[in-house]
Amino acid sequence: MIVHNFDPVFIDLGFFQIRWYSLAYILGIILGWIYAVKIIKKISIKHNLKLVKKEVFDDLIIYLVLGIIIGGRLGYVIIYNLGFYSKNLIDILKIWQGGMSFHGGLLGVIVSIIIFSEIRRVNFFNLSDIIACVAPIGIFLGRMANFINGELYGKVSTLPWAVLFPNADNISRHPSQIYEAILEGIILFIIINLLAIKKQLLLKPGYVSGFFLILYSIARIIGEYFREPDEQLGYLFNYFSMGTILSLLTFLGGCVIILFIKSNEQNN
């Protein structure tokens, strides 16, 4: 059994703190941007095709950051803990303490891309496909930050790698954050980028975005099986966690996108 004794604070200067959680988001955005630019250049050189200009993608970053932060935070507040935050409004701003919803952040990113693509007259899927390729980087870092924070811990377990989380109780539990980091981060990154680059699905706008939603949803549902449900919500219908229900919706969304694209291909 492993005892969780990680400090959620990376640097503490007394008057100022940098937490691992905040660092994960910053690093995820930076690394994601670097890899996205690499993909854009690679597609441009290999296929003599500009899906999107680097300068345009650079301008998109601020939209994405706002979409991730606002969408992720409001998603968590509204979906997961509205009762608490409706009585503690100032705590909504304390995002450095954790409490971000992936599905809320996803919706925020989608809205930000829609707004940006309309302003700059760029194909929505050209942007979303590239973001789908890099998103697992941020997801991986976010899940590792969840582990360091000792939050979103798993169900009771007697496995050798089970972890004792002080924030929970004195019972060893699945390190579900690490399971999700592997599934939603590493494995998803490998599969999505194989499809996008090796199978050249980036040349067919929309497919990568659709497969990302489908594959993420499958990985998340598997992870939810090992994860303790949110205390304030428990299981819905005595079986499904909120994360599972939202992931079923994103799974269906991914299927709709792919079917829509295939239908258009057949009609053209």
Beta strands, then each sheet from edge to edge (+ up, - down):
strand 1: 2-3
strand 2: 9-12
strand 3: 17-19
strand 4: 163-164
strand 5: 172-173
sheet 1: 1+ 4+ 5-
sheet 2: 2+ 3-
end
